[in-house]
Amino acid sequence: MDTFEVKPIGRVIKSPYKERGDAPRQGRLEPDKEAEIEIFEEYRAGLGGLPGISHLYVLLWFDRAERDTLIGRPPHLGGEERPVFCTRSPARPNPIGLDIAEVLSVEGGIIRVAGMDALEGTPVIDIKPYTPSIDCITGAKDHFKEKK
């Protein structure tokens, strides 16, 4: 399979970040910044109010990112060049973003969250619950804190 179609389930309708360069390098670095995600009507039955879920993985399509970048310069490494797949830069062949957002409320098809770095209008391609007992890997290397 050479290509496939990804259909957005929603979009970021409110964000403190409007243009490229506004957002922090990771949304978790500004955990108090709030955003709203609108889930499109045809997918709202899959939302169900998110009972018992405090945080979500939000998969995004960074529609304003460059797609021809194979080398990145992560700020936490002082601009040192790294292969793009060793970075979390939105500039990459398939600009899929991954945020962990705190769920503040769910009303209708609107999820109010905190801690995302998405620009207003960014397409949302999926959401999944963050589950600490599965997703937190004790002993994993933290390349944001360790320079190799």
WOJO-V44806 format. One record per backbone hydrogen bond with DSSP energy under -1.0 kcal/mol. CO is the residue of the C=O (numbers start at 1). NH is the residue of the N-H. E is the energy in kcal/mol with one decimal. If there is no record, write none. Layout:
co->(CO	CO)
nh->(NH	NH)
e->(E	E)
This chain:
co->(9	10	11	12	14	17	19	26	27	30	33	35	36	36	37	38	40	41	43	44	44	47	50	54	55	56	57	58	59	59	60	61	62	66	70	72	74	74	75	77	82	83	84	94	95	97	99	101	102	105	107	109	110	111	112	112	113	114	119	122	123	124	124	126	128	131	131	132	137	142	142)
nh->(40	124	38	121	36	120	22	29	30	33	115	113	13	14	111	11	43	44	46	47	48	50	53	103	130	101	128	99	125	126	97	63	65	92	84	82	77	79	78	80	72	86	87	96	62	60	58	56	114	112	110	39	107	37	104	105	35	102	122	12	61	9	10	59	57	134	135	136	140	145	146)
e->(-2.9	-2.6	-3.1	-3.3	-2.5	-2.6	-2.4	-1.6	-1.9	-1.7	-1.9	-2.6	-2.0	-1.4	-2.8	-2.0	-2.5	-1.2	-1.5	-1.8	-1.1	-1.6	-1.8	-3.1	-2.3	-2.7	-2.2	-2.3	-2.6	-1.4	-2.8	-2.2	-1.8	-1.3	-2.7	-2.7	-1.7	-1.6	-1.8	-1.1	-3.4	-2.7	-1.8	-3.0	-3.4	-2.6	-3.0	-2.7	-1.6	-2.5	-2.2	-3.3	-2.5	-2.7	-3.3	-1.6	-2.3	-2.8	-2.0	-2.4	-2.4	-2.5	-1.4	-2.7	-3.8	-1.8	-3.6	-1.7	-1.7	-1.5	-2.0)
